Amino acid sequence: VYAGGHSYGGRQATMLLGENEGLAAGLLLLSYPLHPPRKPAELRVKHFPQLSTPALFVHGSRDPFGSIAELDAALKLIPARTKLMEVAGAGHDLTSAKTAGNLPPEIVQTFQDFFS
């Protein structure tokens, strides 16, 4: 069983698994809302050190809820294995002219590679 979600759904999944180790084999997190837009000091990572579930983060390079660099730094707080898949040119909705039609298979492949 894997857990995850987009934006706030993904945040809820990380909080659930931070409190319930072993509940899922892994996490797929699409556009994790690292902080509110334009408020980078309000990080939503307090529970990250308790997260022992491997996690794949898929994040747009133009996401106002956190930059790739900010998210990469935050992932260092997670003791479990993590991977950050950057979606170039995409915002919080993960869509861009470059990703049209290609993103779902790329996410599936990265997920399979990461969790195999």
Biopython code that builds the backbone (N, CA, C, O; Angstrom):
import numpy as np
from Bio.PDB.StructureBuilder import StructureBuilder

atoms = [
    (1, "VAL", "N", (0.851, -1.169, 0.000)),
    (1, "VAL", "CA", (0.000, 0.000, 0.000)),
    (1, "VAL", "C", (0.899, 1.234, 0.000)),
    (1, "VAL", "O", (1.859, 1.328, 0.765)),
    (2, "TYR", "N", (0.563, 2.171, -0.874)),
    (2, "TYR", "CA", (1.266, 3.447, -0.952)),
    (2, "TYR", "C", (0.261, 4.553, -0.651)),
    (2, "TYR", "O", (-0.938, 4.416, -0.895)),
    (3, "ALA", "N", (0.784, 5.649, -0.115)),
    (3, "ALA", "CA", (-0.065, 6.790, 0.203)),
    (3, "ALA", "C", (0.493, 8.018, -0.504)),
    (3, "ALA", "O", (1.633, 8.023, -0.968)),
    (4, "GLY", "N", (-0.318, 9.040, -0.575)),
    (4, "GLY", "CA", (0.157, 10.274, -1.168)),
    (4, "GLY", "C", (-0.976, 11.209, -1.484)),
    (4, "GLY", "O", (-2.109, 11.014, -1.044)),
    (5, "GLY", "N", (-0.659, 12.220, -2.247)),
    (5, "GLY", "CA", (-1.668, 13.180, -2.635)),
    (5, "GLY", "C", (-1.033, 14.396, -3.260)),
    (5, "GLY", "O", (0.188, 14.546, -3.301)),
    (6, "HIS", "N", (-1.899, 15.258, -3.745)),
    (6, "HIS", "CA", (-1.471, 16.517, -4.346)),
    (6, "HIS", "C", (-1.644, 17.631, -3.332)),
    (6, "HIS", "O", (-2.695, 17.739, -2.700)),
    (7, "SER", "N", (-0.635, 18.452, -3.173)),
    (7, "SER", "CA", (-0.677, 19.627, -2.325)),
    (7, "SER", "C", (-1.044, 19.259, -0.882)),
    (7, "SER", "O", (-0.332, 18.488, -0.239)),
    (8, "TYR", "N", (-2.136, 19.800, -0.381)),
    (8, "TYR", "CA", (-2.525, 19.562, 1.014)),
    (8, "TYR", "C", (-2.785, 18.081, 1.291)),
    (8, "TYR", "O", (-2.545, 17.608, 2.402)),
    (9, "GLY", "N", (-3.270, 17.354, 0.297)),
    (9, "GLY", "CA", (-3.468, 15.911, 0.466)),
    (9, "GLY", "C", (-2.155, 15.199, 0.721)),
    (9, "GLY", "O", (-2.093, 14.269, 1.525)),
    (10, "GLY", "N", (-1.110, 15.630, 0.040)),
    (10, "GLY", "CA", (0.210, 15.066, 0.277)),
    (10, "GLY", "C", (0.746, 15.440, 1.644)),
    (10, "GLY", "O", (1.379, 14.627, 2.317)),
    (11, "ARG", "N", (0.493, 16.660, 2.047)),
    (11, "ARG", "CA", (0.936, 17.093, 3.387)),
    (11, "ARG", "C", (0.249, 16.255, 4.460)),
    (11, "ARG", "O", (0.882, 15.826, 5.425)),
    (12, "GLN", "N", (-1.038, 16.027, 4.287)),
    (12, "GLN", "CA", (-1.772, 15.190, 5.251)),
    (12, "GLN", "C", (-1.206, 13.772, 5.283)),
    (12, "GLN", "O", (-1.100, 13.167, 6.350)),
    (13, "ALA", "N", (-0.844, 13.243, 4.115)),
    (13, "ALA", "CA", (-0.266, 11.895, 4.061)),
    (13, "ALA", "C", (1.059, 11.842, 4.813)),
    (13, "ALA", "O", (1.325, 10.872, 5.523)),
    (14, "THR", "N", (1.901, 12.881, 4.667)),
    (14, "THR", "CA", (3.174, 12.875, 5.393)),
    (14, "THR", "C", (2.946, 12.975, 6.896)),
    (14, "THR", "O", (3.663, 12.344, 7.674)),
    (15, "MET", "N", (1.967, 13.751, 7.306)),
    (15, "MET", "CA", (1.674, 13.879, 8.735)),
    (15, "MET", "C", (1.149, 12.559, 9.291)),
    (15, "MET", "O", (1.529, 12.152, 10.389)),
    (16, "LEU", "N", (0.282, 11.893, 8.544)),
    (16, "LEU", "CA", (-0.257, 10.602, 8.969)),
    (16, "LEU", "C", (0.861, 9.572, 9.131)),
    (16, "LEU", "O", (0.914, 8.858, 10.133)),
    (17, "LEU", "N", (1.748, 9.499, 8.145)),
    (17, "LEU", "CA", (2.814, 8.500, 8.213)),
    (17, "LEU", "C", (3.920, 8.896, 9.172)),
    (17, "LEU", "O", (4.650, 8.030, 9.652)),
    (18, "GLY", "N", (4.063, 10.174, 9.463)),
    (18, "GLY", "CA", (5.002, 10.602, 10.488)),
    (18, "GLY", "C", (4.576, 10.118, 11.864)),
    (18, "GLY", "O", (5.413, 9.893, 12.738)),
    (19, "GLU", "N", (3.277, 9.961, 12.053)),
    (19, "GLU", "CA", (2.727, 9.489, 13.325)),
    (19, "GLU", "C", (2.460, 7.983, 13.348)),
    (19, "GLU", "O", (2.270, 7.410, 14.420)),
    (20, "ASN", "N", (2.444, 7.334, 12.178)),
    (20, "ASN", "CA", (2.080, 5.917, 12.086)),
    (20, "ASN", "C", (3.066, 5.173, 11.194)),
    (20, "ASN", "O", (2.774, 4.874, 10.036)),
    (21, "GLU", "N", (4.223, 4.884, 11.747)),
    (21, "GLU", "CA", (5.266, 4.193, 10.996)),
    (21, "GLU", "C", (4.761, 2.845, 10.482)),
    (21, "GLU", "O", (4.097, 2.101, 11.203)),
    (22, "GLY", "N", (5.084, 2.548, 9.239)),
    (22, "GLY", "CA", (4.726, 1.251, 8.671)),
    (22, "GLY", "C", (3.331, 1.172, 8.089)),
    (22, "GLY", "O", (2.931, 0.117, 7.597)),
    (23, "LEU", "N", (2.588, 2.247, 8.131)),
    (23, "LEU", "CA", (1.223, 2.253, 7.610)),
    (23, "LEU", "C", (1.197, 2.083, 6.095)),
    (23, "LEU", "O", (0.242, 1.532, 5.547)),
    (24, "ALA", "N", (2.248, 2.557, 5.414)),
    (24, "ALA", "CA", (2.348, 2.432, 3.957)),
    (24, "ALA", "C", (3.809, 2.148, 3.598)),
    (24, "ALA", "O", (4.724, 2.470, 4.356)),
    (25, "ALA", "N", (4.003, 1.541, 2.435)),
    (25, "ALA", "CA", (5.353, 1.215, 1.978)),
    (25, "ALA", "C", (6.081, 2.434, 1.424)),
    (25, "ALA", "O", (7.311, 2.465, 1.385)),
    (26, "GLY", "N", (5.321, 3.436, 0.997)),
    (26, "GLY", "CA", (5.940, 4.618, 0.432)),
    (26, "GLY", "C", (4.943, 5.728, 0.198)),
    (26, "GLY", "O", (3.732, 5.549, 0.326)),
    (27, "LEU", "N", (5.488, 6.885, -0.150)),
    (27, "LEU", "CA", (4.686, 8.081, -0.387)),
    (27, "LEU", "C", (4.955, 8.639, -1.776)),
    (27, "LEU", "O", (6.099, 8.686, -2.226)),
    (28, "LEU", "N", (3.893, 9.061, -2.450)),
    (28, "LEU", "CA", (3.994, 9.802, -3.709)),
    (28, "LEU", "C", (3.369, 11.164, -3.458)),
    (28, "LEU", "O", (2.159, 11.276, -3.259)),
    (29, "LEU", "N", (4.203, 12.199, -3.468)),
    (29, "LEU", "CA", (3.765, 13.537, -3.088)),
    (29, "LEU", "C", (3.888, 14.488, -4.270)),
    (29, "LEU", "O", (4.989, 14.789, -4.731)),
    (30, "LEU", "N", (2.757, 14.950, -4.745)),
    (30, "LEU", "CA", (2.700, 15.844, -5.899)),
    (30, "LEU", "C", (2.520, 17.275, -5.414)),
    (30, "LEU", "O", (1.521, 17.590, -4.768)),
    (31, "SER", "N", (3.468, 18.135, -5.717)),
    (31, "SER", "CA", (3.397, 19.554, -5.349)),
    (31, "SER", "C", (3.218, 19.758, -3.845)),
    (31, "SER", "O", (2.267, 20.406, -3.409)),
    (32, "TYR", "N", (4.136, 19.201, -3.057)),
    (32, "TYR", "CA", (4.063, 19.384, -1.604)),
    (32, "TYR", "C", (4.082, 20.877, -1.279)),
    (32, "TYR", "O", (4.957, 21.597, -1.759)),
    (33, "PRO", "N", (3.131, 21.353, -0.473)),
    (33, "PRO", "CA", (3.073, 22.786, -0.137)),
    (33, "PRO", "C", (4.044, 23.126, 0.987)),
    (33, "PRO", "O", (3.657, 23.210, 2.153)),
    (34, "LEU", "N", (5.302, 23.318, 0.627)),
    (34, "LEU", "CA", (6.365, 23.523, 1.612)),
    (34, "LEU", "C", (6.121, 24.735, 2.499)),
    (34, "LEU", "O", (6.426, 24.714, 3.691)),
    (35, "HIS", "N", (5.574, 25.783, 1.916)),
    (35, "HIS", "CA", (5.236, 26.994, 2.659)),
    (35, "HIS", "C", (4.148, 27.735, 1.885)),
    (35, "HIS", "O", (3.962, 27.477, 0.696)),
    (36, "PRO", "N", (3.427, 28.650, 2.533)),
    (36, "PRO", "CA", (2.452, 29.454, 1.787)),
    (36, "PRO", "C", (3.176, 30.318, 0.741)),
    (36, "PRO", "O", (4.321, 30.715, 0.956)),
    (37, "PRO", "N", (2.524, 30.607, -0.373)),
    (37, "PRO", "CA", (3.162, 31.472, -1.380)),
    (37, "PRO", "C", (3.645, 32.796, -0.769)),
    (37, "PRO", "O", (2.936, 33.443, 0.002)),
    (38, "ARG", "N", (4.859, 33.170, -1.138)),
    (38, "ARG", "CA", (5.503, 34.412, -0.694)),
    (38, "ARG", "C", (5.759, 34.457, 0.815)),
    (38, "ARG", "O", (5.979, 35.534, 1.370)),
    (39, "LYS", "N", (5.733, 33.297, 1.485)),
    (39, "LYS", "CA", (6.018, 33.260, 2.923)),
    (39, "LYS", "C", (6.993, 32.110, 3.222)),
    (39, "LYS", "O", (6.637, 31.171, 3.933)),
    (40, "PRO", "N", (8.216, 32.179, 2.684)),
    (40, "PRO", "CA", (9.155, 31.066, 2.834)),
    (40, "PRO", "C", (9.603, 30.787, 4.267)),
    (40, "PRO", "O", (10.168, 29.728, 4.540)),
    (41, "ALA", "N", (9.362, 31.709, 5.168)),
    (41, "ALA", "CA", (9.738, 31.486, 6.564)),
    (41, "ALA", "C", (8.751, 30.570, 7.289)),
    (41, "ALA", "O", (9.057, 30.060, 8.367)),
    (42, "GLU", "N", (7.576, 30.359, 6.708)),
    (42, "GLU", "CA", (6.541, 29.536, 7.348)),
    (42, "GLU", "C", (6.581, 28.100, 6.812)),
    (42, "GLU", "O", (5.615, 27.621, 6.217)),
    (43, "LEU", "N", (7.708, 27.425, 7.030)),
    (43, "LEU", "CA", (7.896, 26.066, 6.530)),
    (43, "LEU", "C", (6.964, 25.065, 7.219)),
    (43, "LEU", "O", (6.689, 25.163, 8.415)),
    (44, "ARG", "N", (6.499, 24.120, 6.443)),
    (44, "ARG", "CA", (5.585, 23.070, 6.938)),
    (44, "ARG", "C", (6.354, 21.749, 7.007)),
    (44, "ARG", "O", (6.029, 20.789, 6.308)),
    (45, "VAL", "N", (7.372, 21.721, 7.856)),
    (45, "VAL", "CA", (8.261, 20.563, 7.914)),
    (45, "VAL", "C", (8.488, 20.030, 9.328)),
    (45, "VAL", "O", (9.353, 19.179, 9.535)),
    (46, "LYS", "N", (7.738, 20.510, 10.280)),
    (46, "LYS", "CA", (7.962, 20.120, 11.674)),
    (46, "LYS", "C", (7.946, 18.602, 11.842)),
    (46, "LYS", "O", (8.690, 18.069, 12.665)),
    (47, "HIS", "N", (7.119, 17.905, 11.085)),
    (47, "HIS", "CA", (6.975, 16.458, 11.210)),
    (47, "HIS", "C", (7.970, 15.672, 10.356)),
    (47, "HIS", "O", (8.037, 14.450, 10.482)),
    (48, "PHE", "N", (8.736, 16.325, 9.501)),
    (48, "PHE", "CA", (9.652, 15.622, 8.601)),
    (48, "PHE", "C", (10.647, 14.714, 9.341)),
    (48, "PHE", "O", (10.896, 13.608, 8.861)),
    (49, "PRO", "N", (11.227, 15.114, 10.478)),
    (49, "PRO", "CA", (12.181, 14.226, 11.155)),
    (49, "PRO", "C", (11.560, 12.904, 11.659)),
    (49, "PRO", "O", (12.290, 11.951, 11.932)),
    (50, "GLN", "N", (10.247, 12.841, 11.782)),
    (50, "GLN", "CA", (9.581, 11.619, 12.214)),
    (50, "GLN", "C", (9.161, 10.730, 11.042)),
    (50, "GLN", "O", (8.611, 9.650, 11.258)),
    (51, "LEU", "N", (9.407, 11.159, 9.833)),
    (51, "LEU", "CA", (8.942, 10.446, 8.645)),
    (51, "LEU", "C", (9.946, 9.357, 8.266)),
    (51, "LEU", "O", (11.032, 9.654, 7.768)),
    (52, "SER", "N", (9.580, 8.100, 8.503)),
    (52, "SER", "CA", (10.471, 6.976, 8.202)),
    (52, "SER", "C", (10.030, 6.212, 6.955)),
    (52, "SER", "O", (10.534, 5.123, 6.680)),
    (53, "THR", "N", (9.099, 6.775, 6.211)),
    (53, "THR", "CA", (8.575, 6.151, 4.999)),
    (53, "THR", "C", (9.274, 6.746, 3.775)),
    (53, "THR", "O", (9.331, 7.968, 3.643)),
    (54, "PRO", "N", (9.807, 5.910, 2.877)),
    (54, "PRO", "CA", (10.410, 6.442, 1.656)),
    (54, "PRO", "C", (9.403, 7.310, 0.897)),
    (54, "PRO", "O", (8.215, 6.993, 0.837)),
    (55, "ALA", "N", (9.893, 8.404, 0.322)),
    (55, "ALA", "CA", (8.980, 9.361, -0.305)),
    (55, "ALA", "C", (9.533, 9.905, -1.615)),
    (55, "ALA", "O", (10.693, 10.306, -1.705)),
    (56, "LEU", "N", (8.672, 9.906, -2.626)),
    (56, "LEU", "CA", (8.972, 10.518, -3.914)),
    (56, "LEU", "C", (8.188, 11.816, -4.005)),
    (56, "LEU", "O", (6.958, 11.814, -3.954)),
    (57, "PHE", "N", (8.906, 12.926, -4.139)),
    (57, "PHE", "CA", (8.301, 14.243, -4.279)),
    (57, "PHE", "C", (8.379, 14.645, -5.748)),
    (57, "PHE", "O", (9.461, 14.627, -6.336)),
    (58, "VAL", "N", (7.247, 15.008, -6.346)),
    (58, "VAL", "CA", (7.188, 15.506, -7.717)),
    (58, "VAL", "C", (6.797, 16.977, -7.599)),
    (58, "VAL", "O", (5.749, 17.308, -7.045)),
    (59, "HIS", "N", (7.664, 17.866, -8.134)),
    (59, "HIS", "CA", (7.487, 19.290, -7.851)),
    (59, "HIS", "C", (7.837, 20.141, -9.059)),
    (59, "HIS", "O", (8.854, 19.914, -9.715)),
    (60, "GLY", "N", (7.000, 21.113, -9.347)),
    (60, "GLY", "CA", (7.236, 22.030, -10.455)),
    (60, "GLY", "C", (8.289, 23.067, -10.130)),
    (60, "GLY", "O", (8.364, 23.554, -9.002)),
    (61, "SER", "N", (9.102, 23.404, -11.117)),
    (61, "SER", "CA", (10.172, 24.384, -10.904)),
    (61, "SER", "C", (9.649, 25.808, -10.693)),
    (61, "SER", "O", (10.397, 26.689, -10.270)),
    (62, "ARG", "N", (8.366, 26.032, -10.987)),
    (62, "ARG", "CA", (7.765, 27.365, -10.799)),
    (62, "ARG", "C", (6.671, 27.347, -9.730)),
    (62, "ARG", "O", (5.791, 28.208, -9.734)),
    (63, "ASP", "N", (6.718, 26.388, -8.830)),
    (63, "ASP", "CA", (5.685, 26.256, -7.796)),
    (63, "ASP", "C", (5.854, 27.350, -6.740)),
    (63, "ASP", "O", (6.914, 27.424, -6.118)),
    (64, "PRO", "N", (4.843, 28.204, -6.515)),
    (64, "PRO", "CA", (4.967, 29.269, -5.521)),
    (64, "PRO", "C", (4.936, 28.765, -4.077)),
    (64, "PRO", "O", (5.201, 29.532, -3.152)),
    (65, "PHE", "N", (4.615, 27.487, -3.876)),
    (65, "PHE", "CA", (4.587, 26.917, -2.527)),
    (65, "PHE", "C", (5.957, 26.387, -2.099)),
    (65, "PHE", "O", (6.079, 25.755, -1.050)),
    (66, "GLY", "N", (6.975, 26.641, -2.904)),
    (66, "GLY", "CA", (8.330, 26.236, -2.560)),
    (66, "GLY", "C", (9.155, 26.021, -3.804)),
    (66, "GLY", "O", (8.693, 25.427, -4.779)),
    (67, "SER", "N", (10.373, 26.505, -3.764)),
    (67, "SER", "CA", (11.279, 26.317, -4.898)),
    (67, "SER", "C", (11.905, 24.927, -4.819)),
    (67, "SER", "O", (11.833, 24.250, -3.794)),
    (68, "ILE", "N", (12.512, 24.527, -5.912)),
    (68, "ILE", "CA", (13.216, 23.245, -5.936)),
    (68, "ILE", "C", (14.330, 23.256, -4.889)),
    (68, "ILE", "O", (14.507, 22.274, -4.168)),
    (69, "ALA", "N", (15.077, 24.344, -4.798)),
    (69, "ALA", "CA", (16.162, 24.441, -3.819)),
    (69, "ALA", "C", (15.636, 24.359, -2.391)),
    (69, "ALA", "O", (16.229, 23.686, -1.548)),
    (70, "GLU", "N", (14.522, 25.042, -2.114)),
    (70, "GLU", "CA", (13.932, 24.997, -0.764)),
    (70, "GLU", "C", (13.470, 23.582, -0.426)),
    (70, "GLU", "O", (13.706, 23.094, 0.680)),
    (71, "LEU", "N", (12.819, 22.932, -1.369)),
    (71, "LEU", "CA", (12.330, 21.579, -1.115)),
    (71, "LEU", "C", (13.498, 20.610, -0.955)),
    (71, "LEU", "O", (13.471, 19.748, -0.077)),
    (72, "ASP", "N", (14.512, 20.744, -1.788)),
    (72, "ASP", "CA", (15.687, 19.884, -1.679)),
    (72, "ASP", "C", (16.316, 20.006, -0.294)),
    (72, "ASP", "O", (16.705, 18.998, 0.297)),
    (73, "ALA", "N", (16.421, 21.206, 0.222)),
    (73, "ALA", "CA", (16.978, 21.420, 1.565)),
    (73, "ALA", "C", (16.084, 20.799, 2.637)),
    (73, "ALA", "O", (16.582, 20.201, 3.590)),
    (74, "ALA", "N", (14.777, 20.939, 2.484)),
    (74, "ALA", "CA", (13.840, 20.394, 3.476)),
    (74, "ALA", "C", (13.873, 18.870, 3.505)),
    (74, "ALA", "O", (13.677, 18.270, 4.561)),
    (75, "LEU", "N", (14.116, 18.243, 2.369)),
    (75, "LEU", "CA", (14.131, 16.780, 2.319)),
    (75, "LEU", "C", (15.259, 16.191, 3.157)),
    (75, "LEU", "O", (15.198, 15.027, 3.553)),
    (76, "LYS", "N", (16.269, 16.979, 3.423)),
    (76, "LYS", "CA", (17.371, 16.511, 4.266)),
    (76, "LYS", "C", (16.922, 16.279, 5.711)),
    (76, "LYS", "O", (17.625, 15.616, 6.474)),
    (77, "LEU", "N", (15.773, 16.809, 6.091)),
    (77, "LEU", "CA", (15.222, 16.597, 7.434)),
    (77, "LEU", "C", (14.578, 15.213, 7.583)),
    (77, "LEU", "O", (14.357, 14.749, 8.702)),
    (78, "ILE", "N", (14.282, 14.566, 6.476)),
    (78, "ILE", "CA", (13.586, 13.279, 6.488)),
    (78, "ILE", "C", (14.618, 12.162, 6.593)),
    (78, "ILE", "O", (15.491, 12.057, 5.731)),
    (79, "PRO", "N", (14.539, 11.327, 7.627)),
    (79, "PRO", "CA", (15.514, 10.250, 7.770)),
    (79, "PRO", "C", (15.328, 9.114, 6.758)),
    (79, "PRO", "O", (16.263, 8.350, 6.517)),
    (80, "ALA", "N", (14.165, 8.993, 6.177)),
    (80, "ALA", "CA", (13.908, 7.945, 5.190)),
    (80, "ALA", "C", (14.492, 8.348, 3.837)),
    (80, "ALA", "O", (14.881, 9.497, 3.629)),
    (81, "ARG", "N", (14.545, 7.400, 2.943)),
    (81, "ARG", "CA", (15.019, 7.639, 1.579)),
    (81, "ARG", "C", (14.023, 8.531, 0.857)),
    (81, "ARG", "O", (12.814, 8.311, 0.937)),
    (82, "THR", "N", (14.530, 9.543, 0.149)),
    (82, "THR", "CA", (13.668, 10.463, -0.599)),
    (82, "THR", "C", (14.233, 10.676, -1.997)),
    (82, "THR", "O", (15.414, 10.444, -2.258)),
    (83, "LYS", "N", (13.366, 11.118, -2.871)),
    (83, "LYS", "CA", (13.776, 11.517, -4.224)),
    (83, "LYS", "C", (12.910, 12.693, -4.627)),
    (83, "LYS", "O", (11.713, 12.736, -4.340)),
    (84, "LEU", "N", (13.541, 13.650, -5.300)),
    (84, "LEU", "CA", (12.834, 14.819, -5.799)),
    (84, "LEU", "C", (12.852, 14.773, -7.321)),
    (84, "LEU", "O", (13.916, 14.803, -7.938)),
    (85, "MET", "N", (11.675, 14.702, -7.916)),
    (85, "MET", "CA", (11.521, 14.736, -9.369)),
    (85, "MET", "C", (11.057, 16.137, -9.737)),
    (85, "MET", "O", (9.947, 16.544, -9.395)),
    (86, "GLU", "N", (11.913, 16.868, -10.433)),
    (86, "GLU", "CA", (11.575, 18.228, -10.844)),
    (86, "GLU", "C", (10.822, 18.203, -12.167)),
    (86, "GLU", "O", (11.211, 17.507, -13.104)),
    (87, "VAL", "N", (9.741, 18.973, -12.228)),
    (87, "VAL", "CA", (8.987, 19.144, -13.466)),
    (87, "VAL", "C", (9.294, 20.554, -13.969)),
    (87, "VAL", "O", (8.750, 21.539, -13.469)),
    (88, "ALA", "N", (10.166, 20.630, -14.955)),
    (88, "ALA", "CA", (10.640, 21.910, -15.467)),
    (88, "ALA", "C", (9.496, 22.743, -16.047)),
    (88, "ALA", "O", (8.701, 22.264, -16.855)),
    (89, "GLY", "N", (9.439, 23.995, -15.614)),
    (89, "GLY", "CA", (8.462, 24.941, -16.130)),
    (89, "GLY", "C", (7.070, 24.825, -15.555)),
    (89, "GLY", "O", (6.197, 25.623, -15.895)),
    (90, "ALA", "N", (6.842, 23.861, -14.698)),
    (90, "ALA", "CA", (5.496, 23.640, -14.145)),
    (90, "ALA", "C", (5.305, 24.403, -12.837)),
    (90, "ALA", "O", (6.247, 24.626, -12.077)),
    (91, "GLY", "N", (4.066, 24.791, -12.603)),
    (91, "GLY", "CA", (3.693, 25.434, -11.347)),
    (91, "GLY", "C", (3.106, 24.411, -10.395)),
    (91, "GLY", "O", (3.420, 23.223, -10.471)),
    (92, "HIS", "N", (2.256, 24.878, -9.504)),
    (92, "HIS", "CA", (1.677, 24.015, -8.478)),
    (92, "HIS", "C", (0.761, 22.935, -9.064)),
    (92, "HIS", "O", (0.596, 21.869, -8.471)),
    (93, "ASP", "N", (0.174, 23.213, -10.218)),
    (93, "ASP", "CA", (-0.719, 22.219, -10.838)),
    (93, "ASP", "C", (0.052, 21.191, -11.675)),
    (93, "ASP", "O", (-0.545, 20.268, -12.230)),
    (94, "LEU", "N", (1.375, 21.350, -11.764)),
    (94, "LEU", "CA", (2.277, 20.444, -12.482)),
    (94, "LEU", "C", (2.051, 20.396, -13.986)),
    (94, "LEU", "O", (2.508, 19.463, -14.645)),
    (95, "THR", "N", (1.359, 21.377, -14.537)),
    (95, "THR", "CA", (1.153, 21.374, -15.981)),
    (95, "THR", "C", (1.965, 22.489, -16.619)),
    (95, "THR", "O", (2.166, 23.558, -16.043)),
    (96, "SER", "N", (2.413, 22.206, -17.803)),
    (96, "SER", "CA", (3.094, 23.201, -18.633)),
    (96, "SER", "C", (3.037, 22.682, -20.060)),
    (96, "SER", "O", (2.659, 21.535, -20.297)),
    (97, "ALA", "N", (3.406, 23.516, -20.993)),
    (97, "ALA", "CA", (3.412, 23.084, -22.396)),
    (97, "ALA", "C", (4.358, 21.907, -22.589)),
    (97, "ALA", "O", (4.107, 21.049, -23.436)),
    (98, "LYS", "N", (5.436, 21.852, -21.822)),
    (98, "LYS", "CA", (6.412, 20.767, -21.943)),
    (98, "LYS", "C", (5.904, 19.450, -21.365)),
    (98, "LYS", "O", (6.304, 18.380, -21.824)),
    (99, "THR", "N", (5.033, 19.514, -20.369)),
    (99, "THR", "CA", (4.595, 18.290, -19.699)),
    (99, "THR", "C", (3.321, 17.701, -20.287)),
    (99, "THR", "O", (2.954, 16.581, -19.933)),
    (100, "ALA", "N", (2.650, 18.405, -21.155)),
    (100, "ALA", "CA", (1.359, 17.962, -21.689)),
    (100, "ALA", "C", (1.443, 16.529, -22.212)),
    (100, "ALA", "O", (2.135, 16.258, -23.194)),
    (101, "GLY", "N", (0.745, 15.630, -21.559)),
    (101, "GLY", "CA", (0.665, 14.238, -21.979)),
    (101, "GLY", "C", (1.835, 13.367, -21.568)),
    (101, "GLY", "O", (1.698, 12.145, -21.527)),
    (102, "ASN", "N", (2.979, 13.956, -21.263)),
    (102, "ASN", "CA", (4.164, 13.174, -20.930)),
    (102, "ASN", "C", (4.349, 12.927, -19.439)),
    (102, "ASN", "O", (4.997, 11.957, -19.048)),
    (103, "LEU", "N", (3.796, 13.781, -18.618)),
    (103, "LEU", "CA", (4.082, 13.714, -17.192)),
    (103, "LEU", "C", (3.587, 12.437, -16.512)),
    (103, "LEU", "O", (4.357, 11.832, -15.766)),
    (104, "PRO", "N", (2.351, 11.996, -16.726)),
    (104, "PRO", "CA", (1.925, 10.779, -16.019)),
    (104, "PRO", "C", (2.844, 9.569, -16.253)),
    (104, "PRO", "O", (3.213, 8.905, -15.284)),
    (105, "PRO", "N", (3.225, 9.260, -17.499)),
    (105, "PRO", "CA", (4.135, 8.119, -17.674)),
    (105, "PRO", "C", (5.509, 8.342, -17.025)),
    (105, "PRO", "O", (6.125, 7.398, -16.530)),
    (106, "GLU", "N", (5.983, 9.593, -17.032)),
    (106, "GLU", "CA", (7.264, 9.887, -16.387)),
    (106, "GLU", "C", (7.181, 9.681, -14.876)),
    (106, "GLU", "O", (8.109, 9.149, -14.268)),
    (107, "ILE", "N", (6.077, 10.101, -14.277)),
    (107, "ILE", "CA", (5.898, 9.894, -12.837)),
    (107, "ILE", "C", (5.824, 8.409, -12.531)),
    (107, "ILE", "O", (6.450, 7.942, -11.580)),
    (108, "VAL", "N", (5.072, 7.665, -13.320)),
    (108, "VAL", "CA", (4.948, 6.217, -13.101)),
    (108, "VAL", "C", (6.322, 5.555, -13.195)),
    (108, "VAL", "O", (6.665, 4.733, -12.345)),
    (109, "GLN", "N", (7.108, 5.895, -14.203)),
    (109, "GLN", "CA", (8.431, 5.293, -14.366)),
    (109, "GLN", "C", (9.347, 5.641, -13.201)),
    (109, "GLN", "O", (10.044, 4.776, -12.671)),
    (110, "THR", "N", (9.343, 6.912, -12.804)),
    (110, "THR", "CA", (10.184, 7.336, -11.675)),
    (110, "THR", "C", (9.730, 6.644, -10.394)),
    (110, "THR", "O", (10.563, 6.230, -9.587)),
    (111, "PHE", "N", (8.433, 6.516, -10.200)),
    (111, "PHE", "CA", (7.877, 5.820, -9.030)),
    (111, "PHE", "C", (8.353, 4.372, -9.021)),
    (111, "PHE", "O", (8.833, 3.882, -7.999)),
    (112, "GLN", "N", (8.225, 3.690, -10.147)),
    (112, "GLN", "CA", (8.635, 2.289, -10.226)),
    (112, "GLN", "C", (10.139, 2.133, -9.972)),
    (112, "GLN", "O", (10.558, 1.228, -9.251)),
    (113, "ASP", "N", (10.932, 3.003, -10.555)),
    (113, "ASP", "CA", (12.375, 2.941, -10.348)),
    (113, "ASP", "C", (12.733, 3.190, -8.877)),
    (113, "ASP", "O", (13.578, 2.493, -8.315)),
    (114, "PHE", "N", (12.096, 4.171, -8.266)),
    (114, "PHE", "CA", (12.406, 4.538, -6.887)),
    (114, "PHE", "C", (11.985, 3.457, -5.888)),
    (114, "PHE", "O", (12.705, 3.182, -4.928)),
    (115, "PHE", "N", (10.836, 2.855, -6.110)),
    (115, "PHE", "CA", (10.312, 1.892, -5.138)),
    (115, "PHE", "C", (10.629, 0.440, -5.470)),
    (115, "PHE", "O", (10.168, -0.460, -4.769)),
    (116, "SER", "N", (11.409, 0.189, -6.527)),
    (116, "SER", "CA", (11.732, -1.218, -6.827)),
    (116, "SER", "C", (13.009, -1.641, -6.167)),
    (116, "SER", "O", (13.429, -2.789, -6.313)),
]
sb = StructureBuilder()
sb.init_structure("model")
sb.init_model(0)
sb.init_chain("A")
sb.init_seg("    ")
for serial, (resi, resn, name, xyz) in enumerate(atoms, 1):
    if name == "N":
        sb.init_residue(resn, " ", resi, " ")
    sb.init_atom(name, np.array(xyz, "f"), 0.0, 1.0, " ", f" {name:<3s}", serial, name[0])
structure = sb.get_structure()
